[in-house]
Amino acid sequence: MKEYKASTTIHAPPEKIWTILTDGASWPQWDPSCEKLEGRIAPGEKLKAFTKLSPGRAFPVKVSEFVPNQKMTWSGGMPLGLFKGVRTFTLTPKGDKVEFTLHEVFSGPMLALIGGSIPDMSDAFQKFVEGLKRRAEA
């Protein structure tokens, strides 16, 4: 298993944060690692994420969990679970602020072969949560 995680406290209502998170077309404006995001962020929808970490390459994912203002999960990978990536966005209200966490776990029998080609996403995850925080608090 290989995983990446970043969290921040955002001084904004969960509804505002959720609106920003589910507006994929605007991601490149506040997420410095995002080239573009194609598709509609909604339950069961398929998306294509393009990142500056792997320029020109599309990462297809499916919105596999969608609980408005609380949690969203994107899943992708190879057939038969040979390789799987699961990214979770979690909003936890704490009074007048929200604890936001971005977490991704890579797993599967092919991870040993593929894992080395996965770029270190620690900095990208930190910049994602910082960008979301700036956008939601503006």
C-alpha positions in Angstrom: 0.0 0.0 0.0 1.1 3.5 -0.8 -0.7 6.6 0.5 -0.7 10.4 0.6 -2.6 12.6 3.0 -3.0 16.3 3.7 -5.4 18.3 6.0 -6.2 21.8 6.9 -8.7 23.8 8.9 -11.0 26.0 6.7 -12.9 28.9 8.2 -15.9 28.6 5.9 -19.2 26.7 5.9 -19.1 23.1 4.5 -21.6 24.1 1.8 -19.2 26.7 0.4 -16.3 24.3 0.4 -18.4 21.6 -1.2 -19.5 24.0 -4.0 -15.8 24.7 -4.8 -14.9 21.0 -4.6 -17.6 19.9 -7.0 -16.9 22.7 -9.6 -14.3 20.8 -11.5 -13.9 23.4 -14.3 -12.6 25.9 -11.7 -9.9 23.6 -10.1 -7.0 24.9 -12.2 -7.7 28.4 -10.7 -7.0 27.3 -7.2 -5.2 23.9 -7.4 -1.6 24.5 -8.7 -1.2 20.9 -9.7 -4.3 20.6 -11.8 -4.1 21.1 -15.6 -7.8 20.4 -16.1 -10.6 18.2 -14.9 -13.1 16.8 -17.4 -16.5 15.5 -16.5 -19.2 16.3 -14.0 -18.5 15.8 -10.3 -21.6 13.9 -9.3 -22.6 10.5 -8.0 -21.5 7.7 -10.3 -20.0 10.0 -12.9 -16.7 9.3 -14.6 -14.0 12.0 -14.7 -10.6 12.5 -16.3 -8.1 14.3 -14.2 -5.0 15.9 -15.9 -2.2 16.8 -13.5 1.0 18.8 -13.9 2.8 15.9 -12.1 2.2 13.8 -15.3 1.6 16.3 -18.1 -0.7 15.3 -20.9 -1.8 12.1 -19.2 -5.4 11.5 -18.2 -6.3 9.7 -15.0 -9.8 8.2 -15.4 -11.7 7.9 -12.1 -15.3 7.3 -11.0 -17.1 9.2 -8.3 -17.9 6.2 -6.2 -19.1 7.9 -3.0 -20.9 11.3 -2.8 -22.3 12.6 0.4 -22.9 16.4 -0.1 -21.1 18.7 2.2 -19.4 15.7 4.0 -17.5 13.2 1.9 -16.6 12.3 -1.7 -14.5 9.3 -3.0 -13.0 8.8 -6.4 -11.9 5.3 -7.5 -9.7 4.2 -10.4 -7.3 1.6 -11.5 -6.9 -1.7 -13.4 -9.5 -4.4 -13.9 -9.8 -7.2 -11.3 -8.3 -4.9 -8.6 -4.8 -5.5 -9.9 -4.0 -1.8 -9.2 -6.4 0.6 -7.4 -6.3 4.2 -6.4 -8.9 5.6 -4.0 -9.0 9.3 -3.3 -11.2 10.6 -0.5 -12.2 14.2 0.3 -13.6 14.6 3.8 -15.2 17.6 5.4 -15.6 17.5 9.2 -17.4 20.5 10.8 -15.8 21.8 14.0 -18.0 24.6 15.2 -17.6 27.6 12.8 -14.8 25.9 10.8 -14.3 22.7 8.8 -11.4 20.1 9.0 -10.7 19.2 5.4 -8.7 16.0 4.6 -7.5 14.8 1.2 -6.3 11.1 1.4 -5.3 8.7 -1.4 -4.4 5.1 -1.1 -2.9 3.0 -3.8 -3.1 -0.8 -3.5 -3.3 -4.1 -5.5 -0.9 -6.8 -6.7 0.5 -4.6 -9.4 1.5 -1.9 -7.0 5.0 -3.3 -6.7 5.5 -2.7 -10.5 3.5 0.5 -10.8 4.3 2.1 -7.5 7.7 3.4 -8.6 6.1 5.4 -11.4 3.7 7.2 -9.1 5.2 10.6 -8.4 5.5 11.8 -4.8 2.2 13.6 -4.3 2.9 15.0 -0.8 3.6 18.5 -2.0 0.7 18.5 -4.5 -1.7 17.3 -1.8 -0.5 20.1 0.6 -0.9 22.7 -2.2 -4.4 21.3 -3.0 -5.6 21.8 0.6 -3.9 25.2 0.9 -5.5 26.3 -2.4 -9.0 25.1 -1.4 -8.6 26.9 2.0 -7.6 30.2 0.2 -10.5 29.9 -2.2 -13.1 29.0 0.4 -12.0 31.8 2.9 -11.9 34.5 0.2 
